[in-house]
């Protein structure tokens, strides 16, 4: 039992001696003996920072994707509603027509309006999808330069 106590006391004294000598070596700027041990930890902190940066960028990208997807869905629903209203209005007009010439005139106006509407909607949707891609990728732009610089 006394041997165990002696060993524990010796281990505490040895540990304190090692910690004191380590503290003294760290205070001395000329001592570079411990420098490789501490610089070995630096890549791990860089990897941890890079992982945190990636997580932050992913969260921002998902937020941008979500908001832009909602805008695209709202625009598509609005276009579908307007298209349905335009079609039902044209059908009502066609049901009240007395002559073939008037029916052809109404149908031609409907086709022209539907085509113009489709072209403008295509331009809007193209801009929305372009914004979706741009804003979703934007958080990742600086990460590659940070990774290659490190």
C-alpha positions, 0 to 999 in steps of 0.5 A, spaced: 500 500 500 505 504 501 508 503 494 502 505 491 502 511 495 509 513 493 508 511 486 502 516 485 506 521 489 512 520 485 507 521 478 504 527 481 511 530 482 513 528 475 507 531 472 508 538 475 516 538 474 514 536 466 509 542 466 513 547 469 519 545 464 514 546 459 511 552 461 518 555 462 520 553 455 514 556 452 516 563 455 522 562 452 522 565 445 529 562 443 526 555 444 523 552 438 524 545 441 516 544 442 514 548 436 513 542 431 508 539 436 504 545 436 504 547 429 502 540 428 495 542 431 494 548 426 492 543 420 486 541 424 484 547 426 484 549 419 480 543 417 475 545 422 474 552 420 474 550 413 468 545 415 465 550 418 465 555 412 462 549 408 456 548 413 455 556 413 455 556 405 450 550 405 445 553 410 446 560 406 445 556 399 439 552 401 436 558 404 437 562 397 434 555 393 428 555 398 426 562 397 427 562 389 423 556 389 418 559 392 418 565 387 418 560 381 412 556 384 408 562 385 409 565 378 408 558 375 401 558 379 399 565 377 401 564 370 396 558 370 391 562 373 391 567 368 391 562 363 385 559 365 381 565 366 383 567 359 381 561 356 375 560 360 373 568 357 375 566 350 370 560 351 364 564 353 365 569 348 365 563 343 359 560 345 355 567 344 358 568 337 353 568 331 357 568 325 363 564 323 367 570 321 366 572 329 369 566 331 375 566 327 376 573 330 375 571 337 380 565 336 385 569 332 385 574 338 386 568 343 391 565 340 395 571 339 394 573 346 396 566 349 402 566 345 404 573 347 403 571 354 407 564 353 413 568 351 413 573 356 412 568 361 418 564 359 422 570 359 420 571 367 421 564 368 428 564 365 430 570 369 427 566 376 431 560 374 437 564 373 437 568 379 436 561 383 442 558 380 446 565 381 444 565 388 444 558 390 452 558 388 454 565 391 455 562 398 460 557 395 464 562 390 469 564 396 471 557 398 475 555 393 480 561 393 480 560 401 481 552 400 487 553 395 490 559 399 490 555 405 
